[in-house]
Amino acid sequence: MLSRRFRPLFTAALLFAFSASMALFAQDTTHRGRKYKAPPPTSKVEVTILRGDDGKPIENAAVVFQLEGDKGNMELKTNEDGKAVIDVLPTGSKVTLQVLAKGFQTYGRDYTIDKPEMAFEVKMNRPGKQYSIYENEPKAAKQDDGAAKDKQPKADKGDASKPSSTKDQPSESANDSSAKPDSSQPQPQ
């Protein structure tokens, strides 16, 4: 009587084992899913950011790596030693390195990553004074500009093929009474 109770259970287990074995044999053994493609070899790049005037490290500077031909970029922040390390850049690739730090000029340069380990040191400078046409310029800048304007190439007096100096030609000015009036402007009466 005990054997009759287990007969349906034994039959179900036998049927399950048979279907599982058929499923294993039905698989194609030559094709095992996607082909595995190994990633390219990578290089470890260490960037050190220092102040240009005293050589102290700059903390929390943004170091941006842009691979040539890639749409994205990789950004790291420097630690308290002014260092940022990245180890996922493919060896042999061309990279644009850009460094941004608050209070310093932006740095940018292209590099070729051709060694398994590379180290770069970047010295950041404070921004220089910007010149404006609305402010008084320093006297040295005015003197340099004036000296450059006065030094024009002199024509050889005996050579007729060279044009004469512009100092010999009369200049037209708005205050010149001999200048022809502009017909597009109304004339004073």
ABEGO torsion letter per residue (X at the ends): XAAAAAAAAAAAAAAAAAAAAAAAAABBAABBEBBBBBBBBBBBBBBBBBBAAAGBBBBGBBBBBBBBGBABBBBBBBBAAGBBBBAABBBGBBBBBBBBBBGBBBBBBBBBBABABBBBBBBBBBBBBBBBAABBBBAAAAAAAAAAAABBBBBBAABAABBBBAAABBBBBAABAABBBBAABBBBX
